Amino acid sequence: MTDKVAEKAPDKVEEIPLNLSLPADFDKQSLSNQSWALMDKNGTKEKFKDAGITFNNEEGKLKFDLENKHDTWLQLGALSYHQNREANYRETNYGIGILRRLDDQSAFAVGYYRNSLDKDSFYAAYHYTPYELGPVKLGMQVGAISGYKALKGLPTPMLLPLATIEGKHIAADITCIPPIGTVSAVCAAQLRVKF
């Protein structure tokens, strides 16, 4: 029988950026406009408009109509739990955001939080939860997030599992991320309250 040697985590988490280069004429604004234009092809853009979410091409900004008939939720910070207990990850991730329900199965969220590496993160995500298991809705979230030094500071794409428990005025969204490279696996829960 052999003894397992416990993995020793570094005292400080080291961020290693990916070595990717972008063309000198790369335009982040153009990328945003192209992403929004793609929604025209599959009808998603109409769902967003119906929910009071529009995109101003000239300014490159999202606009939320808070008087719209759809549910609007205030997202509060998250609590996270990392598999690597030896590293000094921040696990109280304060933040704020807005989630707008598009229909019973989908929603769009934007916001900010202080991430586990103690850096500022901004995110935009589309939530799709078509499956129900009792009071829990299951699905995924897809979007982009900043603050992790990947892609030379540009927002990093994300595709994560999602479990949602939603009441009339309070809800929780739970997701887990497997270990990636030297980064620990983590599960996080985000609380939200309805406007």
PEFENRA-V711002 format. One record per residue. RES is the residue in one letter. PHI is phi in whole degrees, 0 to 359 (* if undefined). PSI is psi in whole degrees, 0 to 359 (none if undefined). OMEGA is omega in degrees with one decimal (* if undefined). Layout:
# PEFENRA-V711002
res | phi | psi | omega
RES | PHI | PSI | OMEGA
RES | PHI | PSI | OMEGA
This chain:
# PEFENRA-V711002
res | phi | psi | omega
M | * | 136 | -179.5
T | 251 | 146 | 176.4
D | 274 | 139 | 175.7
K | 279 | 136 | 177.5
V | 271 | 125 | -179.1
A | 294 | 137 | 178.9
E | 288 | 123 | 179.9
K | 270 | 121 | -179.5
A | 272 | 148 | 175.9
P | 293 | 152 | 177.9
D | 295 | 328 | -179.7
K | 237 | 134 | 179.9
V | 284 | 125 | -179.5
E | 265 | 128 | 177.8
E | 267 | 125 | 179.9
I | 244 | 108 | -178.9
P | 289 | 148 | 174.9
L | 291 | 145 | -179.3
N | 268 | 74 | 178.6
L | 242 | 139 | 178.4
S | 247 | 149 | 179.7
L | 245 | 151 | 177.8
P | 300 | 150 | -179.1
A | 299 | 331 | -177.9
D | 267 | 16 | -179.9
F | 297 | 131 | -176.5
D | 241 | 109 | -179.6
K | 299 | 322 | -179.3
Q | 296 | 319 | 178.5
S | 298 | 321 | 178.3
L | 299 | 317 | 178.3
S | 298 | 314 | -179.8
N | 298 | 319 | 179.9
Q | 294 | 319 | 179.3
S | 299 | 316 | 179.7
W | 294 | 322 | 179.9
A | 295 | 327 | 178.7
L | 299 | 332 | -179.3
M | 294 | 337 | 177.8
D | 298 | 327 | -172.8
K | 287 | 330 | -176.8
N | 248 | 8 | 175.3
G | 84 | 357 | -179.5
T | 296 | 326 | -177.2
K | 299 | 324 | 178.7
E | 295 | 323 | 176.4
K | 298 | 316 | 180.0
F | 297 | 315 | 179.6
K | 298 | 318 | 179.4
D | 298 | 329 | 179.4
A | 273 | 4 | 177.6
G | 83 | 21 | 178.5
I | 248 | 120 | 178.9
T | 232 | 163 | 179.9
F | 238 | 124 | 178.2
N | 272 | 109 | -177.3
N | 297 | 322 | -176.9
E | 291 | 319 | -178.7
E | 269 | 343 | -177.7
G | 68 | 35 | -175.9
K | 232 | 146 | 172.5
L | 279 | 147 | 177.0
K | 233 | 131 | 178.6
F | 251 | 126 | 173.0
D | 269 | 99 | -174.1
L | 287 | 348 | 177.4
E | 273 | 359 | -177.6
N | 296 | 156 | -175.9
K | 292 | 341 | -176.5
H | 283 | 157 | 179.5
D | 296 | 135 | 174.3
T | 238 | 131 | -176.8
W | 238 | 144 | 173.1
L | 266 | 118 | 178.3
Q | 272 | 132 | 178.1
L | 255 | 174 | -177.8
G | 303 | 174 | -176.2
A | 243 | 161 | 168.2
L | 248 | 135 | -178.9
S | 235 | 155 | 178.3
Y | 226 | 119 | -176.9
H | 261 | 141 | 179.1
Q | 298 | 320 | 179.1
N | 280 | 100 | -176.6
R | 279 | 349 | -176.7
E | 275 | 335 | -178.9
A | 282 | 159 | -176.8
N | 266 | 61 | 178.7
Y | 282 | 144 | 171.8
R | 282 | 127 | -178.0
E | 244 | 359 | 169.8
T | 251 | 103 | -170.8
N | 253 | 84 | -179.0
Y | 294 | 153 | -179.4
G | 176 | 184 | -179.0
I | 204 | 148 | 179.4
G | 195 | 177 | 177.4
I | 234 | 133 | 173.4
L | 242 | 128 | 177.6
R | 245 | 120 | 177.5
R | 285 | 128 | 178.7
L | 271 | 323 | 174.7
D | 197 | 192 | -176.7
D | 294 | 338 | -175.6
Q | 249 | 349 | -174.5
S | 222 | 155 | -179.4
A | 206 | 164 | 177.3
F | 233 | 136 | -177.3
A | 227 | 142 | 171.5
V | 224 | 149 | 178.9
G | 176 | 192 | -176.4
Y | 222 | 147 | 168.4
Y | 205 | 162 | 175.3
R | 270 | 116 | -170.3
N | 279 | 179 | -175.2
S | 292 | 343 | 176.3
L | 267 | 9 | -179.1
D | 65 | 38 | 177.4
K | 240 | 158 | 175.6
D | 284 | 133 | 177.0
S | 233 | 135 | 173.7
F | 243 | 144 | -175.2
Y | 219 | 156 | 169.6
A | 220 | 129 | -174.7
A | 214 | 147 | 173.5
Y | 255 | 123 | -179.7
H | 260 | 132 | 176.7
Y | 228 | 112 | -175.9
T | 233 | 80 | -175.5
P | 277 | 347 | -175.2
Y | 255 | 145 | 179.2
E | 235 | 136 | 176.1
L | 229 | 91 | -172.4
G | 64 | 232 | -179.5
P | 277 | 359 | -175.0
V | 260 | 130 | 172.9
K | 263 | 135 | -177.4
L | 241 | 145 | 178.0
G | 177 | 226 | -176.5
M | 210 | 165 | 171.7
Q | 232 | 140 | 179.6
V | 230 | 140 | -178.6
G | 174 | 212 | -179.3
A | 217 | 150 | -177.7
I | 217 | 144 | 179.0
S | 251 | 175 | 173.2
G | 98 | 7 | -177.0
Y | 241 | 11 | 174.8
K | 60 | 18 | 173.7
A | 271 | 159 | 178.8
L | 52 | 38 | 176.5
K | 56 | 42 | 175.6
G | 91 | 350 | 177.2
L | 286 | 158 | 176.7
P | 302 | 139 | -179.3
T | 267 | 131 | 176.8
P | 297 | 147 | 176.3
M | 223 | 144 | 174.4
L | 219 | 105 | -171.0
L | 230 | 150 | 173.5
P | 292 | 154 | -176.8
L | 216 | 133 | 171.8
A | 236 | 131 | -177.4
T | 235 | 133 | 171.0
I | 244 | 115 | -171.6
E | 234 | 121 | 173.9
G | 261 | 195 | -179.4
K | 290 | 324 | -174.7
H | 230 | 354 | -178.7
I | 218 | 147 | -178.3
A | 209 | 163 | 175.0
A | 224 | 137 | 176.5
D | 245 | 129 | -176.1
I | 237 | 135 | 177.2
T | 219 | 156 | 176.3
C | 228 | 144 | -179.3
I | 237 | 128 | 179.1
P | 289 | 166 | 177.3
P | 296 | 138 | 178.5
I | 233 | 114 | -178.4
G | 61 | 236 | 179.6
T | 268 | 3 | -178.0
V | 272 | 134 | -177.5
S | 292 | 150 | 169.6
A | 295 | 150 | -177.3
V | 210 | 146 | 169.4
C | 240 | 142 | -177.5
A | 223 | 146 | 177.0
A | 235 | 129 | -179.5
Q | 244 | 131 | 179.4
L | 267 | 145 | 173.4
R | 218 | 152 | 178.9
V | 232 | 146 | -176.7
K | 279 | 139 | 174.8
F | 294 | none | *
